[in-house]
Amino acid sequence: MIEFLPLKKVTERYSDEIHKALTGVADSGWYLLGDEVKAFEREYADYIGTHNCVACANGLDALWLIFRAYIEMGVMEPGDEVLVPANTYIASILAITGNGLKAVLVEPRRETLEIDENQIEALITDRTKALMTVHLYGRLSWSGRMADICRKHGLKLIEDNAQAQGCMTLNGRRTGSLGDAAGHSFYPGKNLGALGDAGAVTTDDGILAETVRAIANYGSSEKYVFRYQGRNSRMDELQAAVLRVKLRHLDEDNDLRRRIAVMYMDGISNPLVSMPERLHDQSNVWHIFPVLCPYRDELRKHLLKNGIQTLIHYPIPPHKQQCYSDWNGMSLPVTERIHAQELSLPVSPVIQETEAARVIQAVNSFVMVGKVVEDGE
Ligand SMILES: *Cc1c(COP(=O)(O)O)cnc(C)c1O
């Protein structure tokens, strides 16, 4: 069986370094708010290219803390609107609505699966305070035009970089440094994954960073003095020590993913399967390799029969979820079609070229008997 993401193998490659890091923390007697987190924050800020990095408990918290901090700073207030791609993972939207802000869903483009820039301006009102762009599947979702729209309308540009650690623009600027603030997730399955939950906020804005740091520490920046009604959202020293090891290997891991993705792009040629649009190499770190197929469930079964595990990202769009019942009647055809057709092929730093060749062969051998091919629709 070709596993979708064999995490044991992913971790094993660095097991000596990771064990050393873990033992170091265990033996140190210092488990929170210590030197490992401090060092990781510095190293990650350097890597991303921002002045500040604030470590926190997970990716959802990172995004939530950004909005909470903007509210505490008086930049936003409950009821304000935030534009967000309609086909994102639910956490992007939870961070907005969880702060009493209104998420305004923007359709993606079918070709890129990323937010459709042509739809943004029509949705801006005088309550719109931010655009959250999501580098979904590890693909850059940013442009000079997007930045210009935000500047022109006075919107904060917030990046959800949970799926795209290491991704760059053509000019070598990393995602996570392109807007006013970014949330990062180090969930084990992400490109930079911890051995449990962890997250971070990066920003050049020193006041925002300080506010996020205080809110994540019960609302306090001075012991026993509480300026905000905060929460507890810290990164463990253990996770920081592991992440410092894995950060050193992130670029090489992303190159390994890219090698597989390029094989798929060059090798898969099945008229029933639409491939992701190609971008400058460094602008995609292939967290997910998404293909679209009108017979997605049949393709998935066919691949499984050939010993290939796949996943769907994601089967139900946010506006059709029970938790957002007010949106259930909305029609977002592009989003809905993506959710009906998306299938994620295995791509990871540990997949072998021989395995990728088997995936290609299996996808290419997929046929729908008795169905007429209608140009990929
Ligand atoms: C994983 C993910 C998050 C949330 O990160 P957690 O660390 O799991 O809380 C947010 N947004 C996107 C796009 C994600 O993929």
Ligand as a Chemical Component Dictionary entry (heavy atoms), coordinates in Angstrom:
data_LIG
# 
_chem_comp.id                   LIG 
_chem_comp.type                 NON-POLYMER 
_chem_comp.pdbx_formal_charge   0 
_chem_comp.three_letter_code    LIG 
# 
loop_
_chem_comp_atom.comp_id 
_chem_comp_atom.atom_id 
_chem_comp_atom.alt_atom_id 
_chem_comp_atom.type_symbol 
_chem_comp_atom.charge 
_chem_comp_atom.model_Cartn_x 
_chem_comp_atom.model_Cartn_y 
_chem_comp_atom.model_Cartn_z 
_chem_comp_atom.pdbx_ordinal 
LIG C1 C1 C 0 -4.262 23.025 9.534  1  
LIG C2 C2 C 0 -4.900 24.282 9.142  2  
LIG C3 C3 C 0 -5.263 25.254 10.083 3  
LIG C4 C4 C 0 -5.299 25.005 11.554 4  
LIG O1 O1 O 0 -4.131 24.555 12.110 5  
LIG P1 P1 P 0 -4.169 23.678 13.461 6  
LIG O2 O2 O 0 -2.767 23.716 13.922 7  
LIG O3 O3 O 0 -4.638 22.323 13.086 8  
LIG O4 O4 O 0 -5.098 24.372 14.415 9  
LIG C5 C5 C 0 -5.717 26.481 9.615  10 
LIG N1 N1 N 0 -5.852 26.732 8.303  11 
LIG C6 C6 C 0 -5.536 25.815 7.362  12 
LIG C7 C7 C 0 -5.674 26.173 5.923  13 
LIG C8 C8 C 0 -5.066 24.554 7.750  14 
LIG O5 O5 O 0 -4.766 23.659 6.810  15 
# 
loop_
_chem_comp_bond.comp_id 
_chem_comp_bond.atom_id_1 
_chem_comp_bond.atom_id_2 
_chem_comp_bond.value_order 
_chem_comp_bond.pdbx_ordinal 
LIG C1 C2 SING 1  
LIG C2 C3 SING 2  
LIG C2 C8 DOUB 3  
LIG C3 C4 SING 4  
LIG C3 C5 DOUB 5  
LIG C4 O1 SING 6  
LIG O1 P1 SING 7  
LIG P1 O2 DOUB 8  
LIG P1 O3 SING 9  
LIG P1 O4 SING 10 
LIG C5 N1 SING 11 
LIG N1 C6 DOUB 12 
LIG C6 C7 SING 13 
LIG C6 C8 SING 14 
LIG C8 O5 SING 15 
# 
